[in-house]
Amino acid sequence: MKIFRTVLKILGIIVIALVVAIAALLYFTRDDSVEKHCRDIIKHPEKHPALYFENYNFNKNTSLLERIKIAPDFVLDDLKKQQVYGKYSTYIPTGDEKLLFEKYLNLLPKLNRDVLAAKLIGIYFINDYDGGGSTNWVMDKNNNMYVYMVINSVLLKEDISQWLTYKENCCFIPGNGKIVVNCGSKYKALLYGLLHESNHVVDLELGITPYLAEDVKYLRKLKNKNTKFTKDIWLEYNNPHKEYDFKGRSGLAYYTMRRVLFDKAYYMNLSKSPFVSLYGSQNWAEDFADMATFYYLTQILKQPYEIKIFEGDNTTTVFPMLSDKLNERLPIIQSLYK
């Protein structure tokens, strides 16, 4: 029996040693895709023309309206590398659409307009874009970051509630339930897109969150240091504190082929959370961009924001802006607009 126990003990030690060795091997030989990508950007700028400031014509004295341009081929090529199902092509807004764009620019917070004036290289409208838009960084020789903004041309056509309803449903398998977002019909979806994307630029410039994206963290040598906005809410970029996480949150995916079964519990959890939307619960960058957007829409522009959930004959309405946990965070957003 003693021999048997001794053998088991030795085997146990061997197993533990193997596990430790394998873990160490995986750690030291891991393929950190973000770091690898960033090193490639630095080493081979010719392979990443969309990320280098010198490849653009930028004049900060031009109006934001004049920065609506046709996307350069290298930008379109870069976007297509990430496309899921859209057939991307450039779109030139009509005269009336440019007037609408100018009107909405003037509705943006002064902070957002000032930051865009200093850092926005161009605004590119794209047909059949997978999402509503994106804000993409560009780096100059001194590691200063600028941005270009991509906007789905459909935002010029649909009203804000239509687009947000589509967005809310796109991560669920059709059939189990239906979500309808009411954010009024006064404004086109373009206003949501401009608010949300310009908030990312504000974040990039002011550091509202520790960093806008993992590649920005690496290139700017930023730390995973909490800010007033993320403190006590987020542990890491896409990992909230346990008390604010909820079942299925990390499995949601927007504008992709991956969808999950609908469950009303997502919205019941959202209504008690510090997040303004499920989209905002995905990471701290989207958390800030969406919270500042819906704060401005509801508190400044006085638009509604409610989410109706339909399951057969049953209807449930959620009002994310009424969450106590969310309202505890609003003074940080309010301070930006004083």
C-alpha positions as CSV (number, residue, x, y, z in Angstrom):
1,M,0.0,0.0,0.0
2,K,2.9,2.3,0.9
3,I,4.5,1.7,-2.5
4,F,1.1,2.4,-4.2
5,R,0.8,5.7,-2.4
6,T,4.3,6.6,-3.2
7,V,3.8,5.9,-6.9
8,L,0.6,8.0,-6.9
9,K,2.4,10.9,-5.1
10,I,5.2,10.7,-7.7
11,L,2.7,10.6,-10.6
12,G,0.9,13.6,-9.1
13,I,4.1,15.6,-8.9
14,I,4.9,14.7,-12.5
15,V,1.5,15.8,-13.7
16,I,1.8,19.1,-11.8
17,A,5.2,19.7,-13.3
18,L,3.9,18.9,-16.8
19,V,1.0,21.3,-16.4
20,V,3.3,24.1,-15.2
21,A,5.7,23.4,-18.1
22,I,3.0,23.5,-20.7
23,A,1.5,26.7,-19.2
24,A,5.0,28.3,-19.3
25,L,5.5,27.2,-22.9
26,L,2.2,28.5,-23.9
27,Y,2.9,31.8,-22.2
28,F,6.3,32.4,-23.6
29,T,5.5,31.2,-27.1
30,R,1.9,32.7,-27.3
31,D,1.0,34.6,-30.5
32,D,-0.1,37.9,-29.2
33,S,-2.0,39.0,-32.4
34,V,-2.3,42.6,-31.3
35,E,1.3,43.1,-30.6
36,K,2.3,41.2,-33.7
37,H,0.0,43.4,-35.8
38,C,1.4,46.6,-34.2
39,R,5.0,45.5,-34.7
40,D,4.2,44.9,-38.4
41,I,2.6,48.3,-38.7
42,I,5.8,49.9,-37.4
43,K,8.2,47.8,-39.3
44,H,6.3,47.8,-42.7
45,P,4.4,51.1,-43.1
46,E,4.1,50.4,-46.8
47,K,1.7,47.5,-46.0
48,H,-0.6,49.7,-44.0
49,P,-1.0,53.0,-45.9
50,A,-4.4,53.7,-44.3
51,L,-2.7,54.0,-40.9
52,Y,-0.1,56.6,-41.8
53,F,-0.9,60.3,-41.8
54,E,1.5,61.2,-44.6
55,N,-0.7,59.4,-47.1
56,Y,-3.6,61.9,-46.6
57,N,-4.2,65.5,-47.4
58,F,-5.2,67.2,-44.2
59,N,-6.0,70.8,-43.6
60,K,-7.3,71.6,-40.2
61,N,-8.6,75.0,-41.4
62,T,-11.2,73.4,-43.7
63,S,-14.7,73.1,-42.4
64,L,-16.0,69.7,-41.2
65,L,-18.4,69.7,-44.1
66,E,-15.6,70.0,-46.5
67,R,-14.0,66.9,-45.1
68,I,-16.7,64.7,-46.6
69,K,-14.6,63.0,-49.3
70,I,-14.4,59.9,-51.4
71,A,-12.6,57.2,-49.5
72,P,-9.1,56.7,-51.0
73,D,-8.5,53.3,-52.5
74,F,-6.2,52.2,-49.8
75,V,-8.8,53.1,-47.1
76,L,-11.5,51.1,-49.0
77,D,-9.1,48.2,-49.4
78,D,-8.3,48.3,-45.7
79,L,-12.0,48.3,-44.8
80,K,-12.7,45.4,-47.1
81,K,-10.2,43.2,-45.2
82,Q,-12.6,43.4,-42.2
83,Q,-15.9,43.2,-44.0
84,V,-18.3,40.4,-43.1
85,Y,-21.0,40.4,-45.7
86,G,-21.3,43.9,-47.0
87,K,-20.2,44.8,-50.6
88,Y,-18.5,48.1,-49.8
89,S,-18.5,50.9,-52.3
90,T,-18.1,54.7,-51.9
91,Y,-21.1,57.0,-51.7
92,I,-21.3,60.7,-52.4
93,P,-24.1,62.5,-50.5
94,T,-26.5,64.6,-52.4
95,G,-26.8,68.3,-51.8
96,D,-29.7,67.9,-49.5
97,E,-27.9,65.2,-47.6
98,K,-24.9,67.5,-47.1
99,L,-27.2,70.1,-45.7
100,L,-28.6,67.5,-43.3
101,F,-25.0,66.6,-42.4
102,E,-24.2,70.2,-41.7
103,K,-27.3,70.7,-39.6
104,Y,-26.4,67.6,-37.5
105,L,-22.8,68.7,-37.1
106,N,-24.1,71.9,-35.5
107,L,-26.1,69.8,-33.1
108,L,-23.1,68.1,-31.8
109,P,-21.6,69.2,-28.4
110,K,-19.0,71.9,-28.9
111,L,-16.4,69.6,-27.3
112,N,-17.0,67.1,-30.1
113,R,-16.9,69.6,-32.8
114,D,-13.6,71.1,-31.5
115,V,-11.9,67.7,-31.3
116,L,-13.1,66.8,-34.8
117,A,-11.8,70.1,-36.2
118,A,-8.4,69.3,-34.8
119,K,-8.2,65.6,-35.5
120,L,-10.6,64.5,-38.3
121,I,-8.9,63.9,-41.6
122,G,-11.9,62.9,-43.6
123,I,-15.5,61.5,-43.5
124,Y,-16.1,58.7,-45.9
125,F,-19.6,57.4,-46.6
126,I,-19.7,53.8,-47.6
127,N,-22.6,51.8,-49.1
128,D,-23.5,48.4,-47.6
129,Y,-21.2,48.9,-44.6
130,D,-21.5,46.1,-42.0
131,G,-22.1,48.5,-39.1
132,G,-23.3,52.0,-38.7
133,G,-19.9,53.5,-38.8
134,S,-16.4,53.4,-37.4
135,T,-13.6,55.7,-36.3
136,N,-10.2,54.6,-37.4
137,W,-6.9,56.0,-36.1
138,V,-4.1,57.3,-38.3
139,M,-0.6,58.0,-36.9
140,D,2.0,60.7,-37.9
141,K,5.8,60.5,-37.6
142,N,5.6,61.8,-34.0
143,N,3.1,59.2,-32.9
144,N,0.3,61.7,-32.8
145,M,-3.0,60.2,-33.7
146,Y,-5.6,61.5,-36.1
147,V,-8.8,59.8,-37.3
148,Y,-10.9,59.2,-40.3
149,M,-14.6,58.5,-39.9
150,V,-16.6,55.9,-41.9
151,I,-20.4,56.2,-42.0
152,N,-22.8,53.8,-43.5
153,S,-24.8,55.7,-46.2
154,V,-28.0,54.1,-44.9
155,L,-27.8,56.4,-41.9
156,L,-28.8,59.2,-44.2
157,K,-32.0,57.5,-45.2
158,E,-33.4,55.8,-42.0
159,D,-34.6,57.5,-38.9
160,I,-32.8,56.9,-35.7
161,S,-35.3,54.5,-34.2
162,Q,-35.3,52.3,-37.4
163,W,-31.6,52.0,-37.3
164,L,-31.3,51.3,-33.6
165,T,-34.1,48.7,-33.9
166,Y,-32.1,46.9,-36.6
167,K,-28.9,47.2,-34.6
168,E,-30.6,45.7,-31.5
169,N,-32.0,42.8,-33.4
170,C,-28.9,41.9,-35.4
171,C,-27.2,39.9,-32.7
172,F,-30.2,37.6,-32.1
173,I,-31.5,34.6,-34.1
174,P,-34.9,35.7,-35.5
175,G,-38.0,34.1,-34.2
176,N,-37.8,34.0,-30.4
177,G,-38.7,37.6,-29.8
178,K,-38.5,41.0,-31.3
179,I,-37.0,44.3,-30.0
180,V,-38.2,47.7,-31.1
181,V,-36.2,50.8,-30.0
182,N,-38.0,54.1,-29.7
183,C,-35.7,57.1,-29.9
184,G,-38.2,59.3,-31.7
185,S,-38.5,60.1,-35.4
186,K,-37.4,63.7,-35.4
187,Y,-33.8,62.8,-36.4
188,K,-32.2,60.5,-39.0
189,A,-29.9,57.7,-37.8
190,L,-27.0,60.0,-39.0
191,L,-27.2,61.9,-35.8
192,Y,-26.7,58.8,-33.7
193,G,-23.8,57.8,-35.9
194,L,-22.1,61.3,-35.6
195,L,-22.6,61.4,-31.9
196,H,-21.3,57.9,-31.2
197,E,-18.3,58.1,-33.5
198,S,-17.3,61.6,-32.5
199,N,-17.4,60.4,-28.9
200,H,-14.7,57.9,-29.8
201,V,-12.6,60.8,-31.0
202,V,-13.2,62.6,-27.7
203,D,-12.2,59.5,-25.8
204,L,-9.0,59.1,-27.9
205,E,-8.0,62.7,-27.2
206,L,-9.0,63.2,-23.6
207,G,-8.5,59.7,-22.3
208,I,-12.0,59.2,-20.9
209,T,-11.2,55.5,-20.9
210,P,-7.7,54.0,-20.4
211,Y,-7.4,53.4,-24.2
212,L,-9.7,53.3,-27.2
213,A,-8.5,49.9,-28.5
214,E,-5.8,47.3,-27.8
215,D,-3.7,48.5,-30.7
216,V,-3.9,52.1,-29.5
217,K,-2.7,50.9,-26.0
218,Y,0.3,49.2,-27.6
219,L,1.3,52.0,-29.9
220,R,0.9,54.7,-27.3
221,K,2.5,52.6,-24.6
222,L,-0.6,53.1,-22.4
223,K,-1.2,51.3,-19.1
224,N,-4.4,49.4,-18.0
225,K,-5.0,52.3,-15.5
226,N,-8.5,53.1,-14.5
227,T,-10.1,56.5,-15.2
228,K,-13.0,58.2,-13.4
229,F,-15.3,56.7,-16.0
230,T,-14.1,53.1,-15.8
231,K,-13.2,52.9,-12.1
232,D,-15.2,50.3,-10.2
233,I,-17.1,49.3,-13.4
234,W,-14.4,47.7,-15.6
235,L,-11.6,45.4,-14.7
236,E,-10.2,45.3,-18.3
237,Y,-11.1,46.5,-21.7
238,N,-14.0,44.1,-22.3
239,N,-14.3,42.6,-18.8
240,P,-16.5,44.4,-16.3
241,H,-16.5,43.8,-12.5
242,K,-18.2,40.6,-11.6
243,E,-21.2,42.4,-10.1
244,Y,-21.9,44.1,-13.4
245,D,-21.4,41.2,-15.7
246,F,-24.4,39.0,-16.7
247,K,-25.1,35.8,-18.4
248,G,-24.5,35.9,-22.2
249,R,-23.1,39.5,-22.3
250,S,-19.7,38.5,-23.6
251,G,-21.3,36.2,-26.2
252,L,-23.2,39.0,-28.0
253,A,-21.8,40.0,-31.4
254,Y,-23.0,42.9,-33.6
255,Y,-22.8,43.1,-37.4
256,T,-21.5,39.5,-37.8
257,M,-22.8,36.2,-38.9
258,R,-22.8,34.9,-35.3
259,R,-26.1,35.2,-33.5
260,V,-27.5,33.9,-30.2
261,L,-30.9,32.9,-29.0
262,F,-33.0,35.8,-27.8
263,D,-33.7,36.0,-24.1
264,K,-35.5,38.8,-22.3
265,A,-33.1,38.4,-19.4
266,Y,-30.5,40.4,-21.4
267,Y,-32.7,43.5,-21.1
268,M,-33.8,42.8,-17.5
269,N,-30.1,42.7,-16.6
270,L,-29.4,45.8,-18.7
271,S,-32.1,47.7,-16.8
272,K,-30.3,47.1,-13.5
273,S,-26.8,47.7,-14.8
274,P,-24.5,50.7,-15.2
275,F,-24.6,50.4,-19.0
276,V,-26.9,52.3,-21.3
277,S,-27.1,49.6,-23.9
278,L,-26.1,46.0,-24.6
279,Y,-23.8,47.3,-27.2
280,G,-22.2,49.6,-24.6
281,S,-21.7,46.6,-22.3
282,Q,-19.3,45.0,-24.7
283,N,-16.2,47.1,-23.7
284,W,-15.4,50.4,-22.0
285,A,-14.9,52.3,-25.3
286,E,-18.4,51.5,-26.5
287,D,-19.7,52.0,-23.0
288,F,-18.5,55.7,-23.1
289,A,-19.5,56.3,-26.7
290,D,-23.0,55.0,-26.3
291,M,-23.6,56.5,-22.8
292,A,-22.5,60.0,-23.9
293,T,-24.6,59.6,-27.1
294,F,-27.9,58.6,-25.3
295,Y,-27.3,61.2,-22.6
296,Y,-27.1,63.9,-25.2
297,L,-30.1,62.6,-27.1
298,T,-32.3,62.3,-24.1
299,Q,-31.2,65.1,-21.8
300,I,-30.1,67.8,-24.2
301,L,-32.1,67.0,-27.4
302,K,-35.1,65.7,-25.3
303,Q,-35.6,62.5,-27.3
304,P,-37.1,59.3,-25.9
305,Y,-35.1,56.2,-25.4
306,E,-37.0,53.0,-24.6
307,I,-36.6,49.4,-25.6
308,K,-39.8,47.4,-26.2
309,I,-39.5,43.6,-26.1
310,F,-42.2,41.6,-27.8
311,E,-42.7,37.9,-27.0
312,G,-46.0,36.6,-28.4
313,D,-48.7,38.6,-26.8
314,N,-46.5,39.9,-24.1
315,T,-44.7,43.3,-24.2
316,T,-42.1,44.5,-21.8
317,T,-40.6,48.0,-21.9
318,V,-37.1,48.9,-20.6
319,F,-35.9,52.4,-19.9
320,P,-32.1,52.1,-19.7
321,M,-31.6,55.8,-18.7
322,L,-33.6,55.2,-15.5
323,S,-31.1,52.7,-14.1
324,D,-29.8,53.9,-10.7
325,K,-26.4,52.4,-11.4
326,L,-26.2,54.3,-14.7
327,N,-27.3,57.6,-13.1
328,E,-24.5,57.4,-10.6
329,R,-22.1,57.7,-13.6
330,L,-23.8,60.5,-15.4
331,P,-22.0,63.4,-13.6
332,I,-18.9,62.4,-15.5
333,I,-20.7,62.7,-18.8
334,Q,-22.4,66.0,-17.7
335,S,-19.0,67.5,-16.8
336,L,-18.0,67.2,-20.5
337,Y,-20.7,69.6,-21.6
338,K,-20.3,72.4,-19.1
